[in-house]
Amino acid sequence: MRRRARRMRRVREAQLRDLGLLVLELERRGRRNPELLSRKASEINAIDDELRGIAAALREHEKLEQLVTAGIAGTCSNCGSLLGTDDRFCSGCGASAAQAAQSSPLIGAAPEPQ
């Protein structure tokens, strides 16, 4: 989980820089595209939500089943790395997430009500 959190923080920082440069470029060219800016901001918000869920799980020593709502879909059947709900490939071994989904009960499972 810590590896996933580090990766997500790096992705978040890159997306924040990208958003800032996009705003600067749009302003420089005198253009407006609120839909694009909103979409980029919502992607960053999704990462923030996942990071908060992982941080809470690490503090409370929660099990993997409790992380589905935080964007964690399960583990890779090849190497055991965590898979995000939007991952297409495993970050640990590069296996297709669809392959890993066949053996992971969390992939595609609806989160249980709390």
NULOVEX-393690 format. One line per field, with one value per residue: residue number from 1; residue in one letter; x, y, z of N, C-alpha, C in turn. Coordinates in Angstrom, 1 decimal, padded with zeros to 4 digits. Each point is the difference from the previous one (the first is absolute). Example, Ala and Ser with C-alpha at 12.3 -4.5 7.8 and 13.67 -1.06 7.14 Angstrom:
2
num = [1/2] $
residuo = [A/S] $
n.x = [013.2/-000.4] $
n.y = [-005.7/001.1] $
n.z = [007.8/-000.7] $
ca.x = [-000.9/000.9] $
ca.y = [001.2/001.1] $
ca.z = [000.0/000.0] $
c.x = [000.9/-000.8] $
c.y = [001.2/001.1] $
c.z = [000.0/000.8] $
END
This chain:
114
num = [1/2/3/4/5/6/7/8/9/10/11/12/13/14/15/16/17/18/19/20/21/22/23/24/25/26/27/28/29/30/31/32/33/34/35/36/37/38/39/40/41/42/43/44/45/46/47/48/49/50/51/52/53/54/55/56/57/58/59/60/61/62/63/64/65/66/67/68/69/70/71/72/73/74/75/76/77/78/79/80/81/82/83/84/85/86/87/88/89/90/91/92/93/94/95/96/97/98/99/100/101/102/103/104/105/106/107/108/109/110/111/112/113/114] $
residuo = [M/R/R/R/A/R/R/M/R/R/V/R/E/A/Q/L/R/D/L/G/L/L/V/L/E/L/E/R/R/G/R/R/N/P/E/L/L/S/R/K/A/S/E/I/N/A/I/D/D/E/L/R/G/I/A/A/A/L/R/E/H/E/K/L/E/Q/L/V/T/A/G/I/A/G/T/C/S/N/C/G/S/L/L/G/T/D/D/R/F/C/S/G/C/G/A/S/A/A/Q/A/A/Q/S/S/P/L/I/G/A/A/P/E/P/Q] $
n.x = [000.8/001.1/000.4/-001.2/000.1/001.2/-000.5/-001.1/000.8/000.8/-000.9/-000.4/001.3/000.2/-001.1/000.4/001.3/-000.6/-000.8/001.0/000.7/-001.1/-000.2/001.3/000.0/-001.1/000.5/001.2/-000.7/-000.5/000.1/-001.2/000.1/-001.1/-000.5/001.0/-000.1/-001.3/000.2/000.9/-000.8/-001.0/000.9/000.4/-001.2/-000.1/001.2/-000.4/-001.1/000.6/000.7/-001.1/-000.6/001.1/000.1/-001.3/000.1/001.1/-000.7/-001.0/001.1/-000.7/-000.9/000.4/-000.9/000.5/000.9/-001.0/-000.6/001.3/-000.5/000.1/000.3/001.3/000.5/001.3/-000.5/000.8/-000.1/-001.4/000.5/-000.3/-001.2/000.1/-001.2/000.9/000.7/000.8/001.1/000.6/000.2/-000.2/-000.9/-000.9/-000.5/-000.8/-000.6/-000.4/001.3/000.5/-000.9/000.4/001.1/-000.3/-000.5/001.0/000.6/-000.6/000.4/-001.2/000.3/000.3/-001.3/000.3] $
n.y = [-001.2/-000.1/-001.0/-000.4/000.4/-000.5/-001.0/000.0/000.2/-000.8/-000.8/000.2/-000.1/-001.0/-000.5/000.4/-000.4/-001.1/000.0/000.3/-000.8/-000.9/000.3/-000.1/-001.1/-000.5/000.5/-000.5/-001.0/000.4/-001.2/-000.6/-000.8/000.5/-000.7/000.4/001.2/-000.1/-000.5/000.8/000.9/-000.6/-000.1/001.2/000.4/-000.8/000.5/001.2/-000.4/-000.5/001.1/000.7/-000.8/000.1/001.3/000.0/-000.8/000.8/001.0/-000.5/-000.3/000.7/-001.0/-000.7/-000.9/000.7/-000.3/-000.8/000.6/-000.3/-000.8/-000.9/-000.6/-000.3/-001.3/000.2/-000.9/000.7/001.2/000.2/000.8/001.1/-000.2/001.1/000.6/000.9/-000.9/000.1/000.3/-001.1/000.9/-001.2/-000.7/000.9/-000.9/-000.5/001.1/-000.1/-000.4/001.0/000.7/-000.9/000.3/001.3/-000.3/000.9/-000.5/001.1/-000.3/000.1/001.2/-000.6/000.2/001.2] $
n.z = [000.0/000.7/-000.8/000.1/001.3/000.0/-000.7/000.8/001.0/-000.7/-000.2/001.3/000.4/-000.8/000.4/001.2/-000.3/-000.5/001.1/000.8/-000.7/000.1/001.3/000.2/-000.7/000.6/001.1/-000.2/-000.4/001.1/000.3/-000.1/000.9/000.5/-001.0/-000.7/000.5/-000.2/-001.2/-000.3/000.5/-000.6/-001.0/000.3/000.1/-001.1/-000.4/000.3/-000.5/-001.1/-000.1/000.2/-000.8/-000.8/000.3/-000.1/-001.0/-000.4/000.4/-000.6/-000.8/-001.0/-000.3/-001.0/000.5/001.0/-000.9/-000.3/001.0/000.4/-000.9/001.0/-001.1/000.4/-000.1/-000.5/-000.9/-000.7/000.4/000.1/-000.9/000.6/-000.4/-000.6/000.3/-000.2/000.6/-001.0/000.6/000.5/001.0/000.5/-000.7/-000.2/000.8/-000.9/000.4/-001.3/-000.3/000.7/-000.7/-000.8/000.7/-000.1/001.2/000.1/-001.1/-000.2/001.2/000.3/000.5/001.1/000.4/000.5] $
ca.x = [-000.8/000.9/000.5/-001.1/-000.2/001.1/-000.2/-001.1/000.5/000.8/-001.0/-000.7/000.9/000.1/-001.3/-000.1/000.8/-000.6/-001.1/000.5/000.5/-001.1/-000.7/000.9/000.0/-001.3/000.0/000.9/-000.6/-001.3/-001.0/-000.7/-000.4/-000.3/-000.2/001.3/000.6/-000.8/000.3/001.4/-000.1/-000.7/001.0/000.8/-000.9/-000.1/001.3/000.0/-000.9/000.7/001.1/-000.6/-000.5/001.2/000.6/-000.8/000.2/001.3/-000.1/-000.9/000.3/-001.1/000.3/-000.2/-001.4/-000.5/000.5/-000.7/-000.5/001.1/000.5/000.9/-000.8/000.4/001.4/000.4/000.1/001.3/001.0/-000.6/-000.1/-001.3/-000.6/-001.1/-001.2/000.2/001.2/-000.1/001.1/000.6/001.2/001.1/000.5/-000.5/-001.1/-001.3/-000.9/-001.1/000.4/000.0/-001.4/-000.6/000.2/-000.2/-001.4/-000.4/-000.2/-001.4/-000.9/-000.6/000.4/-001.0/-000.4/000.6] $
ca.y = [001.2/001.2/000.2/000.6/001.3/000.8/000.1/000.9/001.4/000.5/000.2/001.2/001.2/000.2/000.5/001.4/000.8/000.0/000.9/001.4/000.4/000.1/001.3/001.1/000.0/000.5/001.4/000.6/000.0/000.7/-001.0/-000.5/-001.4/-000.4/-001.4/-000.7/000.3/-000.7/-001.5/-000.2/000.2/-001.1/-001.1/000.3/-000.3/-001.4/-000.4/000.4/-000.9/-001.3/000.2/000.1/-001.3/-000.8/000.5/-000.4/-001.4/-000.3/000.4/-000.9/-001.4/-000.7/-001.0/000.4/000.1/001.3/001.1/000.1/001.4/000.9/-000.1/-001.1/-001.0/-001.3/-000.2/-000.7/-001.4/-000.3/000.5/000.4/001.5/000.6/000.5/001.0/-000.3/000.5/-000.5/-001.0/-000.9/000.0/000.8/-000.8/-001.0/000.4/-000.9/000.7/000.0/-000.9/-001.3/-000.1/000.1/-001.3/-000.7/000.9/000.1/001.4/000.8/000.1/-000.2/001.2/000.2/-000.3/001.2/000.1] $
ca.z = [000.0/000.0/-001.3/-000.8/000.4/-000.6/-001.4/-000.2/000.3/-001.1/-001.1/000.4/-000.2/-001.5/-000.5/000.4/-000.9/-001.3/000.1/000.1/-001.3/-000.9/000.3/-000.5/-001.5/-000.4/000.3/-001.0/-001.3/000.1/-000.2/001.2/-000.1/001.4/000.1/000.1/001.3/001.0/-000.1/000.6/001.4/000.5/000.1/001.1/001.1/000.2/000.5/001.4/000.7/000.2/001.0/001.4/000.3/000.3/001.2/001.1/000.1/000.6/001.4/000.7/-000.3/-000.6/-000.9/-001.4/-000.3/000.4/-000.8/-001.3/-000.2/-000.2/-001.3/-000.1/-000.5/000.4/-000.2/-001.2/000.2/-000.3/001.0/001.2/000.1/000.0/-001.3/000.1/-000.8/-001.4/-000.5/-001.1/000.2/001.3/000.1/000.5/-001.0/-001.4/-000.5/-000.3/001.1/-000.3/000.4/001.5/000.5/000.0/001.2/001.2/000.3/000.3/-001.3/-000.4/001.1/000.6/001.4/001.0/000.7/001.3] $
c.x = [000.9/000.5/-001.1/-000.2/001.2/-000.2/-001.1/000.4/000.8/-001.0/-000.8/000.8/000.1/-001.3/-000.2/000.8/-000.6/-001.2/000.4/000.6/-001.1/-000.7/000.8/000.0/-001.3/-000.2/000.8/-000.6/-001.4/-001.1/-000.6/-000.4/-000.4/-000.3/001.3/000.6/-000.8/000.4/001.4/-000.1/-000.7/001.0/000.9/-000.8/-000.1/001.2/000.0/-000.9/000.7/001.2/-000.5/-000.4/001.2/000.6/-000.9/000.1/001.3/000.0/-000.8/000.2/-001.2/000.4/-000.3/-001.4/-000.6/000.5/-000.6/-000.5/001.0/000.6/000.9/-000.9/000.3/001.5/000.2/000.2/001.5/001.0/-000.5/-000.1/-001.5/-000.4/-001.0/-001.1/000.2/001.3/-000.3/001.1/000.5/001.3/001.2/000.6/-000.4/-001.1/-001.2/-000.9/-001.2/000.3/000.0/-001.4/-000.7/000.2/-000.1/-001.4/-000.5/-000.2/-001.4/-001.0/-000.5/000.5/-001.2/-000.4/000.6/-001.0] $
c.y = [001.3/000.2/000.6/001.4/000.9/000.2/001.0/001.4/000.5/000.3/001.3/001.3/000.3/000.6/001.4/000.9/000.1/001.0/001.4/000.4/000.2/001.4/001.2/000.1/000.5/001.5/000.8/000.2/000.6/-001.0/-000.4/-001.5/-000.6/-001.5/-000.8/000.3/-000.8/-001.5/-000.2/000.2/-001.2/-001.3/000.2/-000.3/-001.5/-000.6/000.4/-000.9/-001.3/000.1/000.1/-001.4/-000.9/000.4/-000.4/-001.5/-000.4/000.4/-001.0/-001.5/-000.8/-001.0/000.5/000.1/001.3/001.2/000.1/001.4/001.0/-000.1/-001.2/-001.2/-001.4/-000.1/-000.8/-001.5/-000.4/000.4/000.5/001.5/000.4/000.5/001.1/-000.3/000.5/-000.5/-001.0/-001.0/000.1/000.8/-000.8/-000.9/000.3/-000.9/000.8/-000.1/-000.9/-001.5/-000.1/000.0/-001.4/-000.8/000.8/000.2/001.5/000.8/-000.1/-000.2/001.3/000.1/-000.3/001.2/000.0/000.5] $
c.z = [000.0/-001.3/-000.9/000.4/-000.5/-001.5/-000.3/000.3/-001.1/-001.2/000.3/-000.3/-001.5/-000.5/000.5/-000.8/-001.4/000.0/000.0/-001.4/-001.0/000.2/-000.5/-001.5/-000.5/000.2/-001.0/-001.4/000.0/-000.2/001.3/-000.3/001.4/000.1/000.1/001.4/001.1/000.0/000.6/001.6/000.6/000.1/001.2/001.3/000.3/000.6/001.5/000.9/000.3/001.0/001.4/000.4/000.4/001.3/001.2/000.2/000.7/001.5/000.8/-000.3/-000.5/-001.0/-001.4/-000.4/000.4/-000.9/-001.4/-000.2/-000.2/-001.4/-000.2/-000.5/000.4/-000.1/-001.3/000.4/-000.2/001.1/001.3/000.2/000.0/-001.4/000.3/-000.9/-001.5/-000.6/-001.2/000.1/001.4/000.0/000.5/-001.1/-001.4/-000.5/-000.2/001.2/-000.2/000.4/001.5/000.5/000.0/001.3/001.2/000.2/000.2/-001.3/-000.4/001.0/000.6/001.4/000.9/000.7/001.4/001.0] $
END
